[in-house]
């Protein structure tokens, strides 16, 4: 993704190697799936570091996708 003039840095960093909206959606769904798996695993292994890392990352990617959708940045679907 090319950075436009009005794009915030946090959106560019989240989506800089993703060219299509479908690729960004796959990333968001994958992060949700892995986050959902990390919660029971963290209960079993008593290590919350994965869940504590993956949940905010999934939220960040989702917010990046939402910002890009709102500002219609996708050139090819």
C-alpha positions, -999 to 999 in steps of 0.1 A, spaced: 0 0 0 13 34 -9 11 61 18 -12 90 10 -8 125 24 -37 121 48 -28 86 60 -17 84 97 16 66 104 -1 39 125 -23 29 95 6 29 71 27 7 94 -2 -17 99 -9 -21 62 23 -12 44 29 -47 30 -7 -55 22 -19 -46 -13 -55 -57 -13 -85 -54 10 -90 -91 9 -54 -96 22 -61 -72 51 -93 -90 59 -75 -124 60 -49 -108 84 -77 -95 107 -95 -129 107 -63 -148 113 -55 -125 143 -89 -130 157 -86 -168 153 -51 -170 168 -62 -146 197 -92 -169 204 -69 -199 205 -43 -181 227 -68 -175 256 -75 -212 264 -38 -219 258 -28 -192 283 -51 -207 309 -35 -241 304 1 -230 303 -4 -201 328 13 -177 304 -7 -147 293 20 -131 272 6 -144 239 -29 -133 246 -17 -99 260 2 -94 227 -22 -108 201 -54 -91 213 -41 -55 209 -24 -64 176 -57 -78 163 -75 -46 174 -48 -25 157 -51 -43 124 -89 -41 126 -87 -3 132 -63 0 103 -86 -18 80 -116 2 92 -97 35 86 -86 24 51 -122 14 43 -136 47 55 -111 67 34 -114 43 3 -77 36 0 -80 2 -17 -71 5 -54 -75 -32 -63 -99 -55 -45 
